[in-house]
Amino acid sequence: MTEKQNSPPTTGTASASSPGAQKSASSGLTSDEARRRLAKSGPNAMPDTSVHPLWMALEKFWAPVPWMLEAAVVLELVLGKYVEAAIIALLLVFNAALGLFQESRAQATLAALKSRLALSASVKRDGAWKTVPATDLVLGDLVKLSLGGVVAADVKLTGGEVLLDQSMLTGESVPIEAAAGIQTYAGALVRRGEAEAEVTATGIRTKFGRTAELVRTAHVVSSQQKAVLRVVRNLAAFNGVVIVLLVVYAWYLRMPVAEIIPLVLTAILASIPVALPATFTLALAIGARALAKLGVLPTRLSAVDEAASMVVLCADKTGTLTQNALKVTTVQPMPGFDEAHVLALAALASSDGGQDPVDGAIRAAAASKTVFDAPKLIKFSAFDPAKKMSEATATDATWSAQRIVKGAFAVVIRLAPPSEAAAAAAKGLEEKGFRVLAVAAGPATAMKLAGLIALSDPPRKDSAGLVTELKTLGVRTVMVTGDAPATATIVARTVGLDGAICPPGPIPEAVLPEQFAVFAGVLPEDKYKLVKAFQKGGHTVGMCGDGANDAPALRQAQMGIAVSTATDVAKSAAGMVLTEPGLAGIVAAVKEGRVTFQRILTYTLNSIIKKIVTVLFLIVGLLMTGHAILTPLLMVIVMVAGDFLAMSLTTDNVRPSPLPNTWRIGSLTIAGIIMAICLLAFCSGVLAVGKFEIGLGIDALRTLAFTALVFGSQAVIYAIRQRRHLWGSSPSLWLAASSIADIAIAATLALAGIAMTSLPVLVVAGTFAAAVIFAFVLDLVKLPVFRRLGIT
C-alpha cells in the first residue's frame, strides 16, 4: 500500500565521495566547518516574507475604482464642494476597509508551516553528539532521528531503522519503514526506532521549504476581481466617449466654463460604480454567514463566489475521501482457523498502546470478536524492519508453547508449509490495493499459516454521495493523491470516480479535467501544478485536502477546502474550512455560492444599467433644455440613496443556478445597454412631459429628472431580479424595506424642496405610477434578452 519515495535531485547536496561527506559519515562535521557552511548557505529556516500592514492598506487605494473616486474627490475639493468630497472619501475608505481583512492568508499558512518544523536537533559535531537549534543545521551534518522526533531537514539515512510518518508531505496513508539509503524530508515524524542520517538539504532547499515557497507564491485572481475590473473598464470606455461628446456639445452651446465643470463632474460621478466593490464584499459576507450555520467556515470571502463557478473539484484521498484511519477490511482464514482466531492471534503479535496504526487497527478488529480459548501471551517482540515481522510467545489451552508471527506474506509463508491457495489469495488482495499481512502460529518447529489480514483506509460514508451530487450540479470530481495507483484506484471506484488513471510521470501541462479520474503518486508540487494546469484551461478549480502536502494546491485553487480534521497548515491555506465531520459542507458551499452569484449578478447588471443611463440622460437633458439636467449634489444623492440602498439585493430571495456560473461580462454589458435604452426612454419621456406638457422651469425639471431616475431605477431592480417573470418570487424583507426607503427619500426631497426645487404631489405621484407600469413592460423585454444572451 506504500511505496518508497525517490530521492530528490542532488543539487546542493554533498557528494557521497566528497571529504565533507566522509567526515560526516564518521565523526560528523567540526564546529568550524559547520559555521563556514552556515554562513554560506544560511539558516535552516523559512525566510520572513511578511508584508507591512501599512503597505497592504495603501494597495487598496491603487486600483481602477479607487482611482475614479480619488479623481472625483480632487474635483470636488477644487470646486469647494467639501461636503460632497467628504462623502465620496468615506465611500473610498469604506471599500478599502472591507477588502483589507482578506489579506495575510499566505502569511498565516507560512507561519503554520514553520510551526511544524523541529525546534532542535541532535547533531554530531567534533565527534560528540550535542543538541543544537534546528536552524543551525547545515549540509553534511550527521543527525540522530529518535522516537517521537520531527526530522529537522531533508536527510539520507546512514544507519539504523525507523518508522517514518511522511503523510504531511507525501500524503501516504501508512508510515514507511526506513533504513540506510532511504531519503526522508523535513517535517516527517519518527513513529518508531532510531537512526542516524546525513543532512542533504536545508531551509528553502528542502522539500518542505519548496512546499512553503509554493504556498507563498501561489496566487490566483478571483473571478469577482476580474469581473469588477472588466465592468469598470467597459463602463469607463463607454461613458468616457459619452462624456467627451457631452463636453463638445456644451462647448458648442457656448456654456460658461463654470457650468461645464460641474457638468463634467456630474458625468464622472454618474459613471463610477461606487458601491460595486462594497456590494461584492457584502454579498459574500452574507453568503459566508449562511455557510457558517451549515458547518462551513470561509476564511477567504472570494471562495464563496468561486464556489458558484467551480467546474472541477480536486480531492485528496487520505483524510479527505477516506477516513485516514487504517481498518481491517478482510480476514481470509486458512483451513483449521476462523476469522476470530486469526484476529486473536494477530492481536497477540501486535503492540498494545503503541503508535503503529497497523497494530492499532488489528487490535481494534480483534476486540470486536469474542474468542474464549485464545492463547495467553507470555512474551511480545515488536516489529523488526529487518525481518519484516513481529512475533509473540503464548500458551494455548493445554499450556503448550506457541509461536505467533505476523508480518509480510513473503516472509511469514516461509515459516509454514507452502500454500498455492494462500499465495493466490494474497496476490488478489494486493492487486486490489490492500495492505496484506499473514499470520502463522503453532509450535516453533511446526507452524501453520492461520490466515491473511487485509487492511485499508476506508472511504468516508458520504464520499460517494458527494461525488454523485456534485455531478448532478455539473461539477466533476478527480482524485489527487500521493498514494500508489493501485490503492487510489480501489478507493476511486468505491466512491464512484469512474474514469482513466493518469499514467506515472510529470503532470501534462495541457491536461483537462475530463481526461482522468485519478492522479496517483503525486507530491505537493504536482498537486499545485495540476491545479494551475486546470486553471490555464479556463476552469475554476476547487481543491479539497487535509494535510500540509495539500497546502500549495489549496492556496492556488480558487476554492480551497480543508476538512474538519485537517492540519493547521491546510486550514490556513484553504479558502473554506469544514467545521463539522463529513463532506456535506462542500455541496452546501456550491449551492450557497450560486445563490450569492445570482445576487451579485443582479446588482452588477443594475449598476451597468444605471451608470449608462445616467450619463446618457445628461446628454438628453442637455439637448432638451440646454442645461445640465442634474447637479453634482443631486448625483451624490442618487449615489448614496440609490447605489447603497440597492445593496439590499445581496439579501434577495433567489434560486441557485442548476449548473456552474460564469462571468460573461460581454453578455452582461449588452443586456445592460438594452435595458438602459429602455430606462433612458422612460426617463426622457417623463422629462419631455414635464417640459412640453406641464411647462416646468429648469430647476423643477432637474427635480423631475431626479425622481424619474430614482423611480425608474427601482422599476429596473424588480424587473431584473429574477431570470423569469418578476412575480416569480417575493423580494426579501431588506430589499422591500430599502425600496420603500429610496422612494420615500426621493419623494420627500422632491415634495419638500430639500436640496432641490419642489414639485406638485400629482407630478411625483404620476411619475411613480408610470414607473410601476414601466417595470412590467421591462419584464417582458427582459425575458427574450436574457434567453438570447445566456443569462441564467
C-alpha positions, 0 to 999 in steps of 0.5 A: 500500500506504500511505496518508497519515495525517490530521492530528490535531485542532488543539487546542493547536496554533498557528494557521497565521495566528497571529504565533507561527506566522509567526515560526516559519515564518521565523526560528523562535521567540526564546529568550524566547518559547520559555521563556514557552511552556515554562513554560506548557505544560511539558516535552516529556516523559512525566510520572513516574507511578511508584508507591512500592514501599512503597505497592504492598506495603501494597495487598496487605494491603487486600483481602477475604482479607487482611482475614479473616486480619488479623481472625483474627490480632487474635483470636488475639493477644487470646486469647494464642494467639501461636503460632497468630497467628504462623502465620496472619501468615506465611500473610498475608505469604506471599500478599502476597509472591507477588502483589507481583512482578506489579506495575510492568508499566505502569511498565516499558512507560512507561519503554520508551516514553520510551526511544524518544523523541529525546534532542535536537533541532535547533531554530531559535531567534533565527534560528540553528539550535542543538541543544537537549534534546528536552524543551525543545521547545515549540509553534511551534518550527521543527525540522530532521528529518535522516537517521537522526533520531527526530522529537522531537514531533508536527510539520507539515512546512514544507519539504523531503522525507523518508522517514518510518518511522511503523510504531511508531505507525501500524503501516504496513508501508512508510515514507511519503514526506513533504513540506510539509503532511504531519503526522508524530508523535513517535517516527517515524524519518527513513529518508531526506532532510531537512526542516524542520517546525513543532512542533504538539504536545508531551509528553502532547499528542502522539500518542505521549504519548496512546499512553503515557497509554493504556498507563498507564491501561489496566487490566483485572481478571483473571478469577482476581481476580474469581473469588477475590473472588466465592468469598470473598464467597459463602463469607463470606455463607454461613458468616457466617449459619452462624456467627451461628446457631452463636453463638445456639445456644451462647448458648442452651446457656448456654456460658461466654463463654470457650468461645464465643470460641474457638468463634467463632474456630474458625468464622472460621478454618474459613471463610477460604480461606487458601491460595486466593490462594497456590494461584492464584499457584502454579498459574500459576507452574507453568503459566508454567514449562511455557510457558517450555520451549515458547518462551513467556515470561509476564511477567504470571502472570494471562495464563496463566489468561486464556489458558484463557478467551480467546474472541477473539484480536486480531492485528496484521498487520505483524510479527505475521501477516506477516513485516514484511519487504517481498518481491517477490511478482510480476514481470509482464514486458512483451513483449521482457523476462523476469522476470530482466531486469526484476529486473536492471534494477530492481536497477540503479535501486535503492540498494545498502546503503541503508535503503529496504526497497523497494530492499532487497527488489528487490535481494534478488529480483534476486540470486536470478536469474542474468542474464549480459548485464545492463547495467553501471551507470555512474551511480545517482540515488536516489529523488526524492519529487518525481518519484516515481522513481529512475533509473540510467545503464548500458551494455548489451552493445554499450556503448550508453547506457541509461536505467533508471527505476523508480518509480510506474506513473503516472509511469514509463508516461509515459516509454514508449509507452502500454500498455492491457495494462500499465495493466490489469495494474497496476490488478489488482495494486493492487486486490489490495493490492500495492505496484506499481512499473514499470520502463522502460529503453532509450535516453533518447529511446526507452524501453520499459516492461520490466515491473511489480514487485509487492511485499508483506509476506508472511504468516508460514508458520504464520499460517494454521495458527494461525488454523485451530487456534485455531478448532478450540479455539473461539477466533476470530481478527480482524485489527487493523491500521493498514494500508489495507483493501485490503492487510489484506484480501489478507493476511486471506484468505491466512491464512484470516480469512474474514469482513466488513471493518469499514467506515472510521470510529470503532470501534462501541462495541457491536461483537462479535467475530463481526461482522468479520474485519478492522479496517483503518486503525486507530491505537493508540487504536482498537486499545485501544478495540476491545479494551475494546469486546470486553471490555464484551461479556463476552469475554476478549480476547487481543491479539497485536502487535509494535510500540509502536502495539500497546502500549495494546491489549496492556496492556488485553487480558487476554492480551497477546502480543508476538512474538519480534521485537517492540519493547521497548515491546510486550514490556513491555506484553504479558502473554506474550512469544514467545521463539522465531520463529513463532506456535506459542507462542500455541496452546501458551499456550491449551492450557497455560492450560486445563490450569492452569484445570482445576487451579485449578478443582479446588482452588477447588471443594475449598476451597468444599467444605471451608470449608462443611463445616467450619463446618457440622460445628461446628454438628453437633458442637455439637448432638451433644455440646454442645461445640465439636467442634474447637479453634482449634489443631486448625483451624490444623492442618487449615489448614496440613496440609490447605489447603497440602498440597492445593496439590499439585493445581496439579501434577495430571495433567489434560486441557485443556478442548476449548473456552474456560473460564469462571468460573461461580462460581454453578455452582461454589458449588452443586456445592460445597454438594452435595458438602459435604452429602455430606462433612458426612454422612460426617463426622457419621456417623463422629462419631455412631459414635464417640459412640453406638457406641464411647462416646468422651469429648469430647476423643477425639471432637474427635480423631475429628472431626479425622481424619474431616475430614482423611480425608474431605477427601482422599476429596473431592480424588480424587473431584473431580479429574477431570470423569469417573470418578476412575480416569480418570487417575493423580494426579501424583507431588506430589499422591500424595506430599502425600496420603500426607503429610496422612494420615500427619500426621493419623494420627500426631497422632491415634495419638500424642496430639500436640496432641490426645487419642489414639485406638485404631489400629482407630478411625483405621484404620476411619475411613480405610477408610470414607473410601476407600469414601466417595470412590467413592460421591462419584464417582458423585454427582459425575458427574450434578452436574457434567453438570447444572451445566456443569462441564467 
